[in-house]
Every structure is written in C-alpha cells, then in structure tokens.
Amino acid sequence: ALVQSSEEPGEIVVEVSGKGVKKAVLTIRSEASAPNEYVRRASRLMDSVYPGYVAGKTVRLKDNLGTLSATAAIAAVDEDYKEVLDSKVTPVLDKYMYIKRSPAAYAQYAGSSDAGDRLYEDNMRLAIDFVDIYMKTRDSRYLQKAETIWKFVREGISMTGGVYASELA
C-alpha cells in the first residue's frame, strides 16, 4: 500500500496493489473538507428562511432555539457561514435579552417587559449552543453569552438540585 497526501487539504489517497489486485485507489476526505450535501441543503434552507426571520411579540424564543443550533452546526464545517451566525442569528436572539433584572437572561418574547417569562430550559439550551460555538470558533463573545446565561440558571436551582421551569415557578 502506498499512502500519500493529496493536493486537496484534508484528503488522503491510498493506492493498493498486489496479488490479485491490479490497482485500487481509495480517497479519504476529512469531514471538514468533504463536500457535504447536507450542509448545502441546510444553507439553502437558511437562505430561504432568513428574509422573513425577525423577532417579534408573536415569535417565541423557543421557536428560534433550533436556528442557533443549526447555524452553529453549519458554521462548524463552513467557516463562511459564521457570517450568518454573527450578522443574522445572534442579533435576532439579542432582541430577546432581558437586562432590566439581574442576572440578565433571554425572555420568552422579544422586547418583553415581563421578567417572569424567562424560562430556564430555553436559556440552558442557548448556553449549551453558545459554549459549542465558542469551542468551534474561539470567539469570546459566545463564551461571554454562555456565562451570562449560567449566572441566571444558577438562580433557578431548587433545594433538591433540580432547575425550576421559570423564574416565577
């Protein structure tokens, strides 16, 4: 077997020849360098959804949670997609941030004046995604968002060690 790297980054070519095998060539691509049909499909879907993607009183935070997760997953394999994360997804989510009560956290509705609609589960899901994004990008803004959320979540830990559903539970 002859193993050699390809001219393509993240690609390895293995040539095998020997008894009964004239020549077989196997090309192995790393996940990050391989063309990924699912990433292309997800990108097309996000591009079609975003013209109408806005935060408002009728759109709950919970309805937007998957958008952060999906965009983070795409950005992990397509560095150019971090621009979508920074320019579209994060600014919309920031409209849900309620800072009038400490610690700050994301409210159920954008521009909410009711701190009671801050849900611990929704905030925990965002915090996990923000940590994941930080681990992939090393962009400290996402770590800071996660730390802000975890301060809020600590306030919701019950005497038995569980987490309440909302601030008013």
Salt bridges, closest charged atoms under 4 A:
GLU11 OE2 - ARG29 NE 2.79
GLU15 OE1 - LYS23 NZ 3.46
GLU37 OE1 - ARG40 NH2 2.88
GLU37 OE2 - ARG41 NE 3.26
GLU37 OE2 - ARG44 NH2 3.85
ASP63 OD1 - ARG60 NH2 3.02
ASP86 OD2 - LYS82 NZ 2.69
ASP86 OD1 - ARG141 NH2 3.23
ASP94 OD1 - LYS145 NZ 2.79
ASP122 OD1 - LYS62 NZ 2.64
ASP132 OD2 - LYS136 NZ 2.79
ASP139 OD2 - LYS82 NZ 3.04
ASP139 OD2 - ARG141 NH2 2.56
GLU167 OE2 - ARG101 NE 3.69
GLU167 OE2 - ARG118 NH2 2.64
